[in-house]
Amino acid sequence: MEVPLKPGDLIVVPPGVNHHAYSTTKQVTLGSIHVNLKLPGGQDAFEMLVPPTHRSVKKGARLAQYLATAIDEWKPERRDGHYA
C-alpha cells in the first residue's frame, strides 16, 4: 500500500511487515528506526497498544526533536570532517 507523506509525517510499520520508501522529489530526509518491543513474558507491545499507522508530528514537538536527533546521529561524515 502506498502512503504519500508530507514533511513531519510518521509511519509506524508493525514488526515483520516488509516495507520500503522512495522520494518523488530531489531532496528528502527519510529516517527509519526499527524497534522490537517485548513486554515481560514475551508479549509484543505493538500488538497490545495498536499505535496509529500514520500520523503527523508537529514541528518542535518532543517526538520530532527525538527523531531528528536520532537521524543526525547516523549522518555520514564527509572527508573534510563535516557532516553531509
PDB file of N, CA, C and O in Angstrom:
ATOM      1  N   MET A   1       0.843  -1.165   0.000  1.00  0.00           N
ATOM      2  CA  MET A   1       0.000   0.000   0.000  1.00  0.00           C
ATOM      3  C   MET A   1       0.897   1.240   0.000  1.00  0.00           C
ATOM      4  O   MET A   1       1.824   1.333   0.805  1.00  0.00           O
ATOM      5  N   GLU A   2       0.632   2.174  -0.882  1.00  0.00           N
ATOM      6  CA  GLU A   2       1.395   3.425  -0.912  1.00  0.00           C
ATOM      7  C   GLU A   2       0.751   4.437   0.016  1.00  0.00           C
ATOM      8  O   GLU A   2      -0.471   4.577   0.063  1.00  0.00           O
ATOM      9  N   VAL A   3       1.608   5.146   0.760  1.00  0.00           N
ATOM     10  CA  VAL A   3       1.134   6.195   1.659  1.00  0.00           C
ATOM     11  C   VAL A   3       1.927   7.458   1.351  1.00  0.00           C
ATOM     12  O   VAL A   3       3.081   7.570   1.765  1.00  0.00           O
ATOM     13  N   PRO A   4       1.335   8.416   0.631  1.00  0.00           N
ATOM     14  CA  PRO A   4       2.049   9.676   0.364  1.00  0.00           C
ATOM     15  C   PRO A   4       2.271  10.426   1.682  1.00  0.00           C
ATOM     16  O   PRO A   4       1.361  10.548   2.502  1.00  0.00           O
ATOM     17  N   LEU A   5       3.478  10.917   1.866  1.00  0.00           N
ATOM     18  CA  LEU A   5       3.825  11.607   3.107  1.00  0.00           C
ATOM     19  C   LEU A   5       4.121  13.073   2.853  1.00  0.00           C
ATOM     20  O   LEU A   5       4.561  13.463   1.772  1.00  0.00           O
ATOM     21  N   LYS A   6       3.867  13.875   3.879  1.00  0.00           N
ATOM     22  CA  LYS A   6       4.226  15.285   3.873  1.00  0.00           C
ATOM     23  C   LYS A   6       5.335  15.476   4.911  1.00  0.00           C
ATOM     24  O   LYS A   6       5.541  14.598   5.750  1.00  0.00           O
ATOM     25  N   PRO A   7       6.049  16.595   4.874  1.00  0.00           N
ATOM     26  CA  PRO A   7       7.066  16.834   5.905  1.00  0.00           C
ATOM     27  C   PRO A   7       6.457  16.695   7.301  1.00  0.00           C
ATOM     28  O   PRO A   7       5.400  17.256   7.589  1.00  0.00           O
ATOM     29  N   GLY A   8       7.136  15.945   8.151  1.00  0.00           N
ATOM     30  CA  GLY A   8       6.680  15.747   9.516  1.00  0.00           C
ATOM     31  C   GLY A   8       5.806  14.527   9.719  1.00  0.00           C
ATOM     32  O   GLY A   8       5.415  14.239  10.850  1.00  0.00           O
ATOM     33  N   ASP A   9       5.487  13.798   8.655  1.00  0.00           N
ATOM     34  CA  ASP A   9       4.647  12.608   8.801  1.00  0.00           C
ATOM     35  C   ASP A   9       5.460  11.440   9.336  1.00  0.00           C
ATOM     36  O   ASP A   9       6.658  11.320   9.078  1.00  0.00           O
ATOM     37  N   LEU A  10       4.785  10.592  10.080  1.00  0.00           N
ATOM     38  CA  LEU A  10       5.395   9.418  10.695  1.00  0.00           C
ATOM     39  C   LEU A  10       4.556   8.200  10.343  1.00  0.00           C
ATOM     40  O   LEU A  10       3.330   8.228  10.450  1.00  0.00           O
ATOM     41  N   ILE A  11       5.218   7.141   9.926  1.00  0.00           N
ATOM     42  CA  ILE A  11       4.554   5.874   9.637  1.00  0.00           C
ATOM     43  C   ILE A  11       5.067   4.847  10.643  1.00  0.00           C
ATOM     44  O   ILE A  11       6.273   4.733  10.862  1.00  0.00           O
ATOM     45  N   VAL A  12       4.147   4.101  11.251  1.00  0.00           N
ATOM     46  CA  VAL A  12       4.512   3.017  12.145  1.00  0.00           C
ATOM     47  C   VAL A  12       4.192   1.710  11.423  1.00  0.00           C
ATOM     48  O   VAL A  12       3.037   1.425  11.106  1.00  0.00           O
ATOM     49  N   VAL A  13       5.229   0.928  11.171  1.00  0.00           N
ATOM     50  CA  VAL A  13       5.080  -0.351  10.478  1.00  0.00           C
ATOM     51  C   VAL A  13       5.288  -1.461  11.499  1.00  0.00           C
ATOM     52  O   VAL A  13       6.342  -1.530  12.132  1.00  0.00           O
ATOM     53  N   PRO A  14       4.300  -2.325  11.665  1.00  0.00           N
ATOM     54  CA  PRO A  14       4.450  -3.402  12.653  1.00  0.00           C
ATOM     55  C   PRO A  14       5.642  -4.312  12.322  1.00  0.00           C
ATOM     56  O   PRO A  14       5.988  -4.481  11.153  1.00  0.00           O
ATOM     57  N   PRO A  15       6.260  -4.889  13.341  1.00  0.00           N
ATOM     58  CA  PRO A  15       7.379  -5.808  13.108  1.00  0.00           C
ATOM     59  C   PRO A  15       6.974  -6.940  12.161  1.00  0.00           C
ATOM     60  O   PRO A  15       5.856  -7.451  12.224  1.00  0.00           O
ATOM     61  N   GLY A  16       7.900  -7.317  11.289  1.00  0.00           N
ATOM     62  CA  GLY A  16       7.675  -8.423  10.369  1.00  0.00           C
ATOM     63  C   GLY A  16       6.994  -8.048   9.070  1.00  0.00           C
ATOM     64  O   GLY A  16       6.821  -8.904   8.203  1.00  0.00           O
ATOM     65  N   VAL A  17       6.597  -6.776   8.908  1.00  0.00           N
ATOM     66  CA  VAL A  17       5.935  -6.340   7.673  1.00  0.00           C
ATOM     67  C   VAL A  17       6.992  -5.765   6.735  1.00  0.00           C
ATOM     68  O   VAL A  17       7.691  -4.818   7.095  1.00  0.00           O
ATOM     69  N   ASN A  18       7.115  -6.331   5.536  1.00  0.00           N
ATOM     70  CA  ASN A  18       8.055  -5.799   4.554  1.00  0.00           C
ATOM     71  C   ASN A  18       7.620  -4.394   4.156  1.00  0.00           C
ATOM     72  O   ASN A  18       6.430  -4.127   3.985  1.00  0.00           O
ATOM     73  N   HIS A  19       8.600  -3.492   4.009  1.00  0.00           N
ATOM     74  CA  HIS A  19       8.285  -2.116   3.650  1.00  0.00           C
ATOM     75  C   HIS A  19       9.482  -1.468   2.973  1.00  0.00           C
ATOM     76  O   HIS A  19      10.614  -1.927   3.125  1.00  0.00           O
ATOM     77  N   HIS A  20       9.228  -0.403   2.227  1.00  0.00           N
ATOM     78  CA  HIS A  20      10.274   0.384   1.594  1.00  0.00           C
ATOM     79  C   HIS A  20       9.768   1.804   1.409  1.00  0.00           C
ATOM     80  O   HIS A  20       8.577   2.075   1.568  1.00  0.00           O
ATOM     81  N   ALA A  21      10.672   2.702   1.074  1.00  0.00           N
ATOM     82  CA  ALA A  21      10.308   4.102   0.859  1.00  0.00           C
ATOM     83  C   ALA A  21      11.057   4.625  -0.359  1.00  0.00           C
ATOM     84  O   ALA A  21      12.137   4.147  -0.705  1.00  0.00           O
ATOM     85  N   TYR A  22      10.460   5.608  -0.989  1.00  0.00           N
ATOM     86  CA  TYR A  22      11.120   6.308  -2.091  1.00  0.00           C
ATOM     87  C   TYR A  22      10.620   7.735  -2.113  1.00  0.00           C
ATOM     88  O   TYR A  22       9.577   8.046  -1.539  1.00  0.00           O
ATOM     89  N   SER A  23      11.361   8.595  -2.769  1.00  0.00           N
ATOM     90  CA  SER A  23      11.001  10.008  -2.843  1.00  0.00           C
ATOM     91  C   SER A  23      10.620  10.387  -4.265  1.00  0.00           C
ATOM     92  O   SER A  23      11.200   9.892  -5.232  1.00  0.00           O
ATOM     93  N   THR A  24       9.648  11.262  -4.378  1.00  0.00           N
ATOM     94  CA  THR A  24       9.263  11.797  -5.688  1.00  0.00           C
ATOM     95  C   THR A  24       9.878  13.169  -5.911  1.00  0.00           C
ATOM     96  O   THR A  24       9.609  13.810  -6.927  1.00  0.00           O
ATOM     97  N   THR A  25      10.711  13.632  -4.961  1.00  0.00           N
ATOM     98  CA  THR A  25      11.390  14.919  -5.088  1.00  0.00           C
ATOM     99  C   THR A  25      12.896  14.696  -5.036  1.00  0.00           C
ATOM    100  O   THR A  25      13.363  13.603  -4.716  1.00  0.00           O
ATOM    101  N   LYS A  26      13.655  15.756  -5.356  1.00  0.00           N
ATOM    102  CA  LYS A  26      15.114  15.628  -5.368  1.00  0.00           C
ATOM    103  C   LYS A  26      15.719  15.666  -3.968  1.00  0.00           C
ATOM    104  O   LYS A  26      16.781  15.087  -3.741  1.00  0.00           O
ATOM    105  N   GLN A  27      15.065  16.331  -3.037  1.00  0.00           N
ATOM    106  CA  GLN A  27      15.630  16.442  -1.690  1.00  0.00           C
ATOM    107  C   GLN A  27      14.636  15.907  -0.674  1.00  0.00           C
ATOM    108  O   GLN A  27      13.487  16.346  -0.618  1.00  0.00           O
ATOM    109  N   VAL A  28      15.090  14.957   0.123  1.00  0.00           N
ATOM    110  CA  VAL A  28      14.236  14.361   1.145  1.00  0.00           C
ATOM    111  C   VAL A  28      15.112  13.771   2.246  1.00  0.00           C
ATOM    112  O   VAL A  28      16.225  13.314   1.986  1.00  0.00           O
ATOM    113  N   THR A  29      14.613  13.784   3.453  1.00  0.00           N
ATOM    114  CA  THR A  29      15.266  13.090   4.549  1.00  0.00           C
ATOM    115  C   THR A  29      14.295  12.036   5.044  1.00  0.00           C
ATOM    116  O   THR A  29      13.210  12.354   5.530  1.00  0.00           O
ATOM    117  N   LEU A  30      14.689  10.793   4.918  1.00  0.00           N
ATOM    118  CA  LEU A  30      13.882   9.682   5.421  1.00  0.00           C
ATOM    119  C   LEU A  30      14.641   9.042   6.563  1.00  0.00           C
ATOM    120  O   LEU A  30      15.812   8.687   6.423  1.00  0.00           O
ATOM    121  N   GLY A  31      13.981   8.897   7.679  1.00  0.00           N
ATOM    122  CA  GLY A  31      14.592   8.215   8.816  1.00  0.00           C
ATOM    123  C   GLY A  31      13.840   6.934   9.093  1.00  0.00           C
ATOM    124  O   GLY A  31      12.620   6.875   8.942  1.00  0.00           O
ATOM    125  N   SER A  32      14.557   5.923   9.494  1.00  0.00           N
ATOM    126  CA  SER A  32      13.937   4.637   9.786  1.00  0.00           C
ATOM    127  C   SER A  32      14.531   4.100  11.077  1.00  0.00           C
ATOM    128  O   SER A  32      15.743   3.922  11.196  1.00  0.00           O
ATOM    129  N   ILE A  33      13.659   3.846  12.038  1.00  0.00           N
ATOM    130  CA  ILE A  33      14.090   3.290  13.309  1.00  0.00           C
ATOM    131  C   ILE A  33      13.316   1.999  13.521  1.00  0.00           C
ATOM    132  O   ILE A  33      12.087   1.993  13.467  1.00  0.00           O
ATOM    133  N   HIS A  34      14.021   0.922  13.758  1.00  0.00           N
ATOM    134  CA  HIS A  34      13.379  -0.375  13.973  1.00  0.00           C
ATOM    135  C   HIS A  34      13.390  -0.689  15.460  1.00  0.00           C
ATOM    136  O   HIS A  34      14.438  -0.668  16.105  1.00  0.00           O
ATOM    137  N   VAL A  35      12.210  -0.981  15.996  1.00  0.00           N
ATOM    138  CA  VAL A  35      12.058  -1.242  17.418  1.00  0.00           C
ATOM    139  C   VAL A  35      11.332  -2.570  17.599  1.00  0.00           C
ATOM    140  O   VAL A  35      10.272  -2.797  17.018  1.00  0.00           O
ATOM    141  N   ASN A  36      11.911  -3.431  18.404  1.00  0.00           N
ATOM    142  CA  ASN A  36      11.266  -4.678  18.780  1.00  0.00           C
ATOM    143  C   ASN A  36      10.969  -4.555  20.263  1.00  0.00           C
ATOM    144  O   ASN A  36      11.880  -4.644  21.086  1.00  0.00           O
ATOM    145  N   LEU A  37       9.709  -4.352  20.614  1.00  0.00           N
ATOM    146  CA  LEU A  37       9.345  -4.037  21.982  1.00  0.00           C
ATOM    147  C   LEU A  37       8.518  -5.167  22.596  1.00  0.00           C
ATOM    148  O   LEU A  37       7.314  -5.275  22.364  1.00  0.00           O
ATOM    149  N   LYS A  38       9.190  -6.000  23.378  1.00  0.00           N
ATOM    150  CA  LYS A  38       8.537  -7.127  24.052  1.00  0.00           C
ATOM    151  C   LYS A  38       8.390  -6.807  25.543  1.00  0.00           C
ATOM    152  O   LYS A  38       9.312  -6.299  26.181  1.00  0.00           O
ATOM    153  N   LEU A  39       7.230  -7.112  26.068  1.00  0.00           N
ATOM    154  CA  LEU A  39       6.970  -6.940  27.499  1.00  0.00           C
ATOM    155  C   LEU A  39       7.455  -8.183  28.248  1.00  0.00           C
ATOM    156  O   LEU A  39       7.677  -9.228  27.636  1.00  0.00           O
ATOM    157  N   PRO A  40       7.620  -8.075  29.574  1.00  0.00           N
ATOM    158  CA  PRO A  40       7.969  -9.275  30.330  1.00  0.00           C
ATOM    159  C   PRO A  40       6.953 -10.385  30.021  1.00  0.00           C
ATOM    160  O   PRO A  40       5.744 -10.154  30.047  1.00  0.00           O
ATOM    161  N   GLY A  41       7.445 -11.553  29.739  1.00  0.00           N
ATOM    162  CA  GLY A  41       6.567 -12.649  29.340  1.00  0.00           C
ATOM    163  C   GLY A  41       6.513 -12.821  27.832  1.00  0.00           C
ATOM    164  O   GLY A  41       5.927 -13.784  27.338  1.00  0.00           O
ATOM    165  N   GLY A  42       7.130 -11.879  27.082  1.00  0.00           N
ATOM    166  CA  GLY A  42       7.236 -12.012  25.640  1.00  0.00           C
ATOM    167  C   GLY A  42       6.122 -11.393  24.816  1.00  0.00           C
ATOM    168  O   GLY A  42       6.153 -11.503  23.590  1.00  0.00           O
ATOM    169  N   GLN A  43       5.132 -10.742  25.437  1.00  0.00           N
ATOM    170  CA  GLN A  43       4.043 -10.139  24.669  1.00  0.00           C
ATOM    171  C   GLN A  43       4.553  -8.947  23.869  1.00  0.00           C
ATOM    172  O   GLN A  43       5.291  -8.112  24.391  1.00  0.00           O
ATOM    173  N   ASP A  44       4.156  -8.870  22.600  1.00  0.00           N
ATOM    174  CA  ASP A  44       4.552  -7.786  21.711  1.00  0.00           C
ATOM    175  C   ASP A  44       3.747  -6.534  22.056  1.00  0.00           C
ATOM    176  O   ASP A  44       2.518  -6.543  21.983  1.00  0.00           O
ATOM    177  N   ALA A  45       4.444  -5.453  22.432  1.00  0.00           N
ATOM    178  CA  ALA A  45       3.772  -4.213  22.826  1.00  0.00           C
ATOM    179  C   ALA A  45       2.980  -3.602  21.671  1.00  0.00           C
ATOM    180  O   ALA A  45       1.949  -2.972  21.905  1.00  0.00           O
ATOM    181  N   PHE A  46       3.443  -3.777  20.424  1.00  0.00           N
ATOM    182  CA  PHE A  46       2.713  -3.230  19.276  1.00  0.00           C
ATOM    183  C   PHE A  46       1.354  -3.915  19.114  1.00  0.00           C
ATOM    184  O   PHE A  46       0.369  -3.265  18.765  1.00  0.00           O
ATOM    185  N   GLU A  47       1.302  -5.209  19.365  1.00  0.00           N
ATOM    186  CA  GLU A  47       0.030  -5.932  19.280  1.00  0.00           C
ATOM    187  C   GLU A  47      -0.933  -5.469  20.367  1.00  0.00           C
ATOM    188  O   GLU A  47      -2.142  -5.399  20.144  1.00  0.00           O
ATOM    189  N   MET A  48      -0.402  -5.158  21.529  1.00  0.00           N
ATOM    190  CA  MET A  48      -1.252  -4.746  22.640  1.00  0.00           C
ATOM    191  C   MET A  48      -1.718  -3.292  22.489  1.00  0.00           C
ATOM    192  O   MET A  48      -2.885  -2.990  22.737  1.00  0.00           O
ATOM    193  N   LEU A  49      -0.818  -2.398  22.087  1.00  0.00           N
ATOM    194  CA  LEU A  49      -1.137  -0.972  22.031  1.00  0.00           C
ATOM    195  C   LEU A  49      -1.802  -0.544  20.719  1.00  0.00           C
ATOM    196  O   LEU A  49      -2.583   0.407  20.704  1.00  0.00           O
ATOM    197  N   VAL A  50      -1.502  -1.228  19.637  1.00  0.00           N
ATOM    198  CA  VAL A  50      -2.012  -0.918  18.295  1.00  0.00           C
ATOM    199  C   VAL A  50      -1.881   0.590  18.011  1.00  0.00           C
ATOM    200  O   VAL A  50      -2.886   1.296  17.934  1.00  0.00           O
ATOM    201  N   PRO A  51      -0.635   1.080  17.854  1.00  0.00           N
ATOM    202  CA  PRO A  51      -0.450   2.510  17.589  1.00  0.00           C
ATOM    203  C   PRO A  51      -1.009   2.880  16.215  1.00  0.00           C
ATOM    204  O   PRO A  51      -1.108   2.024  15.337  1.00  0.00           O
ATOM    205  N   PRO A  52      -1.379   4.163  16.022  1.00  0.00           N
ATOM    206  CA  PRO A  52      -1.866   4.579  14.705  1.00  0.00           C
ATOM    207  C   PRO A  52      -0.780   4.374  13.653  1.00  0.00           C
ATOM    208  O   PRO A  52       0.402   4.579  13.927  1.00  0.00           O
ATOM    209  N   THR A  53      -1.181   3.972  12.459  1.00  0.00           N
ATOM    210  CA  THR A  53      -0.225   3.676  11.393  1.00  0.00           C
ATOM    211  C   THR A  53       0.391   4.944  10.812  1.00  0.00           C
ATOM    212  O   THR A  53       1.582   4.958  10.500  1.00  0.00           O
ATOM    213  N   HIS A  54      -0.387   5.995  10.663  1.00  0.00           N
ATOM    214  CA  HIS A  54       0.076   7.220  10.008  1.00  0.00           C
ATOM    215  C   HIS A  54      -0.358   8.413  10.848  1.00  0.00           C
ATOM    216  O   HIS A  54      -1.533   8.557  11.185  1.00  0.00           O
ATOM    217  N   ARG A  55       0.597   9.258  11.177  1.00  0.00           N
ATOM    218  CA  ARG A  55       0.266  10.468  11.925  1.00  0.00           C
ATOM    219  C   ARG A  55       1.235  11.570  11.572  1.00  0.00           C
ATOM    220  O   ARG A  55       2.328  11.312  11.068  1.00  0.00           O
ATOM    221  N   SER A  56       0.836  12.787  11.833  1.00  0.00           N
ATOM    222  CA  SER A  56       1.689  13.945  11.615  1.00  0.00           C
ATOM    223  C   SER A  56       2.311  14.331  12.952  1.00  0.00           C
ATOM    224  O   SER A  56       1.628  14.381  13.975  1.00  0.00           O
ATOM    225  N   VAL A  57       3.607  14.601  12.931  1.00  0.00           N
ATOM    226  CA  VAL A  57       4.315  15.018  14.138  1.00  0.00           C
ATOM    227  C   VAL A  57       4.598  16.512  14.001  1.00  0.00           C
ATOM    228  O   VAL A  57       5.276  16.938  13.065  1.00  0.00           O
ATOM    229  N   LYS A  58       4.082  17.297  14.929  1.00  0.00           N
ATOM    230  CA  LYS A  58       4.228  18.749  14.854  1.00  0.00           C
ATOM    231  C   LYS A  58       5.693  19.157  14.977  1.00  0.00           C
ATOM    232  O   LYS A  58       6.440  18.610  15.788  1.00  0.00           O
ATOM    233  N   LYS A  59       6.085  20.125  14.160  1.00  0.00           N
ATOM    234  CA  LYS A  59       7.451  20.652  14.216  1.00  0.00           C
ATOM    235  C   LYS A  59       7.703  21.221  15.618  1.00  0.00           C
ATOM    236  O   LYS A  59       6.884  21.975  16.143  1.00  0.00           O
ATOM    237  N   GLY A  60       8.817  20.861  16.206  1.00  0.00           N
ATOM    238  CA  GLY A  60       9.169  21.329  17.542  1.00  0.00           C
ATOM    239  C   GLY A  60       8.671  20.439  18.665  1.00  0.00           C
ATOM    240  O   GLY A  60       9.069  20.626  19.814  1.00  0.00           O
ATOM    241  N   ALA A  61       7.802  19.466  18.362  1.00  0.00           N
ATOM    242  CA  ALA A  61       7.321  18.539  19.391  1.00  0.00           C
ATOM    243  C   ALA A  61       8.485  17.677  19.884  1.00  0.00           C
ATOM    244  O   ALA A  61       9.466  17.481  19.167  1.00  0.00           O
ATOM    245  N   ARG A  62       8.369  17.171  21.099  1.00  0.00           N
ATOM    246  CA  ARG A  62       9.456  16.343  21.642  1.00  0.00           C
ATOM    247  C   ARG A  62       9.754  15.148  20.748  1.00  0.00           C
ATOM    248  O   ARG A  62      10.920  14.802  20.553  1.00  0.00           O
ATOM    249  N   LEU A  63       8.722  14.510  20.200  1.00  0.00           N
ATOM    250  CA  LEU A  63       8.941  13.362  19.314  1.00  0.00           C
ATOM    251  C   LEU A  63       9.695  13.789  18.063  1.00  0.00           C
ATOM    252  O   LEU A  63      10.592  13.072  17.619  1.00  0.00           O
ATOM    253  N   ALA A  64       9.360  14.934  17.482  1.00  0.00           N
ATOM    254  CA  ALA A  64      10.067  15.437  16.299  1.00  0.00           C
ATOM    255  C   ALA A  64      11.540  15.685  16.623  1.00  0.00           C
ATOM    256  O   ALA A  64      12.418  15.352  15.827  1.00  0.00           O
ATOM    257  N   GLN A  65      11.807  16.264  17.783  1.00  0.00           N
ATOM    258  CA  GLN A  65      13.193  16.523  18.196  1.00  0.00           C
ATOM    259  C   GLN A  65      13.951  15.220  18.418  1.00  0.00           C
ATOM    260  O   GLN A  65      15.112  15.104  18.027  1.00  0.00           O
ATOM    261  N   TYR A  66      13.310  14.249  19.035  1.00  0.00           N
ATOM    262  CA  TYR A  66      13.934  12.954  19.280  1.00  0.00           C
ATOM    263  C   TYR A  66      14.291  12.262  17.965  1.00  0.00           C
ATOM    264  O   TYR A  66      15.401  11.754  17.802  1.00  0.00           O
ATOM    265  N   LEU A  67      13.336  12.249  17.028  1.00  0.00           N
ATOM    266  CA  LEU A  67      13.581  11.595  15.741  1.00  0.00           C
ATOM    267  C   LEU A  67      14.663  12.315  14.946  1.00  0.00           C
ATOM    268  O   LEU A  67      15.506  11.666  14.327  1.00  0.00           O
ATOM    269  N   ALA A  68      14.652  13.646  14.954  1.00  0.00           N
ATOM    270  CA  ALA A  68      15.677  14.419  14.241  1.00  0.00           C
ATOM    271  C   ALA A  68      17.059  14.149  14.822  1.00  0.00           C
ATOM    272  O   ALA A  68      18.035  14.029  14.081  1.00  0.00           O
ATOM    273  N   THR A  69      17.145  14.053  16.145  1.00  0.00           N
ATOM    274  CA  THR A  69      18.424  13.748  16.796  1.00  0.00           C
ATOM    275  C   THR A  69      18.897  12.355  16.406  1.00  0.00           C
ATOM    276  O   THR A  69      20.078  12.160  16.121  1.00  0.00           O
ATOM    277  N   ALA A  70      17.996  11.395  16.391  1.00  0.00           N
ATOM    278  CA  ALA A  70      18.358  10.026  16.011  1.00  0.00           C
ATOM    279  C   ALA A  70      18.880   9.989  14.574  1.00  0.00           C
ATOM    280  O   ALA A  70      19.874   9.318  14.296  1.00  0.00           O
ATOM    281  N   ILE A  71      18.222  10.699  13.663  1.00  0.00           N
ATOM    282  CA  ILE A  71      18.662  10.740  12.265  1.00  0.00           C
ATOM    283  C   ILE A  71      20.034  11.401  12.164  1.00  0.00           C
ATOM    284  O   ILE A  71      20.902  10.913  11.440  1.00  0.00           O
ATOM    285  N   ASP A  72      20.240  12.516  12.889  1.00  0.00           N
ATOM    286  CA  ASP A  72      21.529  13.223  12.853  1.00  0.00           C
ATOM    287  C   ASP A  72      22.677  12.353  13.347  1.00  0.00           C
ATOM    288  O   ASP A  72      23.799  12.479  12.857  1.00  0.00           O
ATOM    289  N   GLU A  73      22.414  11.475  14.308  1.00  0.00           N
ATOM    290  CA  GLU A  73      23.465  10.596  14.840  1.00  0.00           C
ATOM    291  C   GLU A  73      24.043   9.673  13.772  1.00  0.00           C
ATOM    292  O   GLU A  73      25.184   9.227  13.897  1.00  0.00           O
ATOM    293  N   TRP A  74      23.283   9.384  12.738  1.00  0.00           N
ATOM    294  CA  TRP A  74      23.699   8.428  11.718  1.00  0.00           C
ATOM    295  C   TRP A  74      24.119   9.082  10.416  1.00  0.00           C
ATOM    296  O   TRP A  74      24.392   8.379   9.443  1.00  0.00           O
ATOM    297  N   LYS A  75      24.182  10.424  10.365  1.00  0.00           N
ATOM    298  CA  LYS A  75      24.618  11.089   9.139  1.00  0.00           C
ATOM    299  C   LYS A  75      26.082  10.744   8.883  1.00  0.00           C
ATOM    300  O   LYS A  75      26.903  10.791   9.800  1.00  0.00           O
ATOM    301  N   PRO A  76      26.409  10.401   7.646  1.00  0.00           N
ATOM    302  CA  PRO A  76      27.819  10.070   7.352  1.00  0.00           C
ATOM    303  C   PRO A  76      28.699  11.307   7.408  1.00  0.00           C
ATOM    304  O   PRO A  76      28.297  12.403   7.019  1.00  0.00           O
ATOM    305  N   GLU A  77      29.899  11.100   7.899  1.00  0.00           N
ATOM    306  CA  GLU A  77      30.864  12.195   7.949  1.00  0.00           C
ATOM    307  C   GLU A  77      31.588  12.268   6.601  1.00  0.00           C
ATOM    308  O   GLU A  77      32.013  11.248   6.057  1.00  0.00           O
ATOM    309  N   ARG A  78      31.723  13.499   6.067  1.00  0.00           N
ATOM    310  CA  ARG A  78      32.421  13.671   4.791  1.00  0.00           C
ATOM    311  C   ARG A  78      33.929  13.635   5.042  1.00  0.00           C
ATOM    312  O   ARG A  78      34.382  13.660   6.186  1.00  0.00           O
ATOM    313  N   ARG A  79      34.673  13.578   3.980  1.00  0.00           N
ATOM    314  CA  ARG A  79      36.147  13.516   4.089  1.00  0.00           C
ATOM    315  C   ARG A  79      36.737  14.761   4.736  1.00  0.00           C
ATOM    316  O   ARG A  79      37.810  14.696   5.336  1.00  0.00           O
ATOM    317  N   ASP A  80      36.031  15.920   4.618  1.00  0.00           N
ATOM    318  CA  ASP A  80      36.562  17.150   5.197  1.00  0.00           C
ATOM    319  C   ASP A  80      36.224  17.285   6.688  1.00  0.00           C
ATOM    320  O   ASP A  80      36.521  18.312   7.298  1.00  0.00           O
ATOM    321  N   GLY A  81      35.600  16.246   7.277  1.00  0.00           N
ATOM    322  CA  GLY A  81      35.290  16.259   8.700  1.00  0.00           C
ATOM    323  C   GLY A  81      33.929  16.841   9.028  1.00  0.00           C
ATOM    324  O   GLY A  81      33.514  16.813  10.187  1.00  0.00           O
ATOM    325  N   HIS A  82      33.227  17.365   8.040  1.00  0.00           N
ATOM    326  CA  HIS A  82      31.885  17.881   8.251  1.00  0.00           C
ATOM    327  C   HIS A  82      30.865  16.794   7.934  1.00  0.00           C
ATOM    328  O   HIS A  82      31.178  15.792   7.291  1.00  0.00           O
ATOM    329  N   TYR A  83      29.663  17.011   8.387  1.00  0.00           N
ATOM    330  CA  TYR A  83      28.599  16.038   8.138  1.00  0.00           C
ATOM    331  C   TYR A  83      27.806  16.411   6.902  1.00  0.00           C
ATOM    332  O   TYR A  83      27.596  17.589   6.612  1.00  0.00           O
ATOM    333  N   ALA A  84      27.372  15.397   6.182  1.00  0.00           N
ATOM    334  CA  ALA A  84      26.620  15.601   4.942  1.00  0.00           C
ATOM    335  C   ALA A  84      25.243  16.152   5.235  1.00  0.00           C
ATOM    336  O   ALA A  84      24.464  16.388   4.312  1.00  0.00           O
TER     337      ALA A  84
END
